[in-house]
Amino acid sequence: VWQVAGTIDNAFLAAVLALFLALGIVFIVTRLPRELAPLARFRDAGSIGRRLLGTPAEGLTPPQPADVPPLTRREWGNTGLVVLVTQALRVTFAAALIGLFFVVFGILTMRPETVAAWTTEAPRILATFTLFGNEAVVTEELLRVALFLAGFSGFYFTIYVVTEATFRREFFEDVEDDMRQAFAVRATYTAHRG
């Protein structure tokens, strides 16, 4: 990783990070229909009514599920976009924390001699300061490696969230509740409007 990410050109590093991002989005988007379709279906009017509490539609009579028109293509797109952006923000936050960890860890543990040995080039020192009585060094290579590992970790985290059932359930749970409530309000609104 140090030899590849520590010496990679900025344009190629950006391309690799964009590749991780694009593949992560593809993984999330391919799972969205399976995750969202059950949320738009209700057993009975009571299950819709329970979701109306605390919303502007709370006082309206919930419709029977058979009376609710299916979501339009645009509504599916909007719903998918909401979930995609929500999950992307969560993954980005997790990746940023991982990247920050690697920067701090690298400052505490990576000496310039080690960076030079691992990258086979003299490190480009960006900052030097004293920390706990020791010299701490921030190198360009450290930042590149931390950024690369953060991007890869975000990609891996995305795949894990999408494919592992328990983690997926925990990761999507609050989004599912919000989407289910939105679908219930939409069902009630469209039934009363029509």
C-alpha positions in Angstrom: 0.0 0.0 0.0 2.8 2.4 0.9 4.6 1.7 -2.4 1.4 2.1 -4.5 -0.6 4.8 -2.7 2.4 6.7 -1.2 3.9 7.4 -4.7 0.8 7.4 -6.9 0.2 10.5 -9.0 -2.6 12.8 -7.7 -4.7 12.2 -10.8 -4.5 8.4 -10.5 -5.2 8.6 -6.7 -8.4 10.7 -7.5 -9.3 8.1 -10.2 -8.9 5.2 -7.8 -11.0 7.0 -5.2 -13.6 7.8 -7.9 -13.6 4.1 -8.8 -14.3 3.1 -5.1 -17.1 5.7 -5.0 -18.7 4.5 -8.3 -18.6 0.9 -7.3 -20.0 1.7 -3.9 -22.9 3.6 -5.5 -23.5 0.7 -7.8 -23.7 -1.8 -4.9 -26.1 0.4 -3.0 -28.3 1.2 -6.1 -28.6 -2.5 -7.1 -29.9 -3.3 -3.6 -32.4 -0.3 -3.3 -35.3 -2.0 -5.1 -35.1 -5.0 -2.7 -34.8 -2.8 0.3 -37.5 -0.3 -0.6 -40.3 -2.4 -2.3 -41.5 -4.0 1.0 -41.6 -0.5 2.7 -44.3 0.8 0.3 -46.7 -2.1 1.0 -49.0 -2.2 4.0 -51.2 -5.1 5.4 -54.2 -3.0 6.3 -55.4 0.6 7.0 -54.4 0.2 10.7 -50.7 -0.3 9.7 -50.9 2.9 7.6 -52.7 4.8 10.4 -50.0 3.9 13.0 -47.4 5.5 10.7 -49.4 8.8 10.5 -48.9 9.7 14.1 -47.0 13.0 14.4 -47.4 13.9 10.8 -49.6 16.5 9.0 -51.8 13.6 7.9 -52.4 12.4 11.4 -56.1 13.4 11.4 -56.9 11.8 8.1 -58.5 8.4 7.7 -56.0 5.9 6.4 -57.0 4.2 3.2 -57.1 0.4 2.6 -53.9 -0.8 0.9 -55.9 -1.8 -2.2 -56.9 1.9 -2.7 -53.4 3.2 -2.7 -52.0 3.8 -6.2 -48.5 2.4 -6.9 -45.5 4.7 -6.7 -44.7 6.4 -9.9 -41.3 6.1 -11.5 -40.4 9.6 -10.3 -41.5 8.8 -6.7 -39.3 5.6 -6.8 -36.4 7.8 -8.0 -36.9 10.3 -5.3 -37.1 7.6 -2.6 -34.0 5.9 -3.9 -32.1 9.2 -4.0 -33.0 9.9 -0.4 -31.8 6.5 0.7 -28.7 6.7 -1.5 -27.7 10.1 -0.1 -28.4 9.1 3.5 -26.2 5.9 3.1 -23.5 7.7 1.2 -23.2 10.3 4.0 -22.9 7.6 6.6 -20.3 5.8 4.6 -18.4 9.0 3.9 -18.4 9.8 7.7 -17.1 6.4 8.5 -14.4 6.6 5.8 -13.4 10.1 7.1 -13.0 8.8 10.6 -10.9 5.9 9.4 -8.8 8.3 7.3 -8.3 10.6 10.3 -7.3 7.5 12.4 -4.7 6.5 9.9 -3.3 10.1 9.7 -3.0 10.3 13.5 -1.6 6.7 13.7 0.9 7.5 11.0 2.1 10.7 12.7 2.6 8.7 15.9 4.3 5.7 14.3 5.8 6.5 10.9 9.3 7.9 10.9 10.7 9.5 7.7 13.2 6.6 7.4 10.4 4.1 7.4 8.5 6.0 4.8 11.6 6.2 2.6 12.2 2.4 3.0 8.6 1.5 2.2 8.1 3.9 -0.7 11.7 3.6 -2.0 11.7 7.4 -2.3 12.7 10.3 0.0 9.5 11.4 1.8 8.1 14.9 1.1 7.8 16.4 4.6 4.8 18.8 4.9 5.1 19.6 8.6 7.2 18.8 11.6 6.3 19.4 15.2 7.1 18.2 18.7 4.6 15.8 20.3 5.1 14.3 23.8 8.8 15.3 23.5 9.3 13.5 20.2 9.5 14.9 16.7 6.3 14.2 14.7 6.3 14.4 11.0 3.5 14.7 8.5 4.5 13.6 5.0 2.7 13.8 1.7 3.0 10.0 1.4 1.3 9.5 4.8 -1.7 11.7 3.6 -1.9 9.8 0.4 -1.9 6.4 2.1 -4.4 7.5 4.7 -6.7 8.8 1.9 -6.3 5.6 -0.1 -7.1 3.4 2.9 -10.0 5.6 3.9 -11.4 5.3 0.3 -10.9 1.5 0.3 -12.4 1.2 3.8 -15.5 3.2 2.7 -15.9 0.9 -0.3 -15.5 -2.2 1.8 -17.9 -0.8 4.4 -20.5 -0.2 1.7 -20.2 -3.8 0.4 -20.4 -5.1 3.9 -23.5 -3.1 4.7 -25.2 -4.1 1.5 -24.4 -7.9 1.7 -24.4 -8.8 5.4 -28.0 -9.2 6.7 -27.6 -8.2 10.4 -25.5 -5.2 9.7 -27.7 -4.1 6.8 -30.8 -4.3 9.0 -29.1 -2.1 11.6 -27.7 0.3 9.0 -31.1 0.7 7.2 -33.4 0.5 10.2 -33.9 4.2 11.0 -34.1 5.0 7.3 -36.7 2.2 6.9 -38.8 3.8 9.6 -38.7 7.2 8.0 -39.4 5.8 4.5 -42.3 3.7 5.8 -43.8 6.8 7.4 -43.4 8.8 4.2 -45.1 6.0 2.2 -48.0 6.0 4.7 -48.4 9.7 4.5 -48.2 9.5 0.7 -50.8 6.7 0.6 -53.2 8.7 2.8 -52.6 11.9 0.9 -53.1 10.3 -2.5 -56.2 8.5 -1.3 -57.8 11.7 0.0 -56.7 13.8 -3.0 -58.2 11.3 -5.5 
